Structure formats: structure tokens, C-alpha cells
Amino acid sequence: MKSIWTRVIIVAAVFALLGVVIVAKHAAKPKDDAIRLKPGLPAVLDFGRGQCQMCKMMIPVIEELKKELAGK
């Protein structure tokens, strides 16, 4: 009985280690569609979906900021 639990623990540890390696390898790869921020410059992130009234009101404000800060 003891050897069965030992084997189960070893197999679980191997799978856990394999999972950690896969996640670390995947996280280390930069994605092509990733946004690259420039150091020292502010960034504006808009999480609105444009469906609620407040999100709809923010669309022109965000667009104006986009035009105003383009190339800076």
C-alpha cells in the first residue's frame, strides 16, 4: 500500500513540474499582438465595451486623447 501512494505522489509531482515548465515557457514568449509600451510615457487603458451609457460617453474623450497624444 505504501509503494502505491509513493508512486502516485511521484507521478503527481512529475506532472506538476511539467505543468510549471510549460507555463513558464509559454509566459516567456512575447506575443506578436502584445502592446509594447515606451518607458517613461503614460499609458491609457480603456476597458469599456461601448455598450453602457458611460462607456458610450467616453468614446469621444478617448478618441480625442488618442489624436492629441499621437506621436508623443
N, C-alpha and C positions, 0 to 999 in steps of 0.2 A: 504494500500500500504506500509506503514511504517513497519508493522509487517512482511510482506513477505521479505523485504530486511533484516530485523533483523534476521529472520530465515536463510536466505541464508548466511549471514555473520557468524552466529554461526556454521552452518554446514561446511562451508569452513574452519573456524578456527579449528574445531574438526578434519577434515581430514588433515589439515596442521600439527597439533600437533601429530596425529597418524603417519604421514609420518616421522616426526622428530624422534619420538621414535623408529620406525622400522629401520631407517638409523643408528641411534646411537647404537642400539643393534647389528645390523649386523656388523658395523665397529669395535665394541669392541671385536668381536670373532677373535682370531688368526686363520689363515688358516693353514691347515696341510702342504701345499706345500710352505708356506712362507719361505723365506730365513732368517735365523737367523744370524745376524752379531755379531761378537765379539767386545766388546768395546775396543777402543784403537788400533785396527788394521785397516789398509787401506782396501778399497774395490774397485774392478774394475768392472764396469758395461759395458757390451758390448751390444749396441742397434743395431748393424749391422744385416742385414738379410743374408749376404753372397752371394748376387746376383750382386751387383755392383762391379766394379774393385777394388775400395779402400777397400770395406768390405772383398773381397777375399784375398787381400794382408794382411789384419790384422789378419786373422785366424791363421797363424803360429805364429805370435807375441803373440797373446792371449794364444795360447796353450803352448808356451814356458814359459810365465809368470805363467801359471797355474802349470806347473811342478816345476818351480823354487820356487814358494811360497807355495807349498803344505805343509801343516802341520805347517805353521808358524803363 
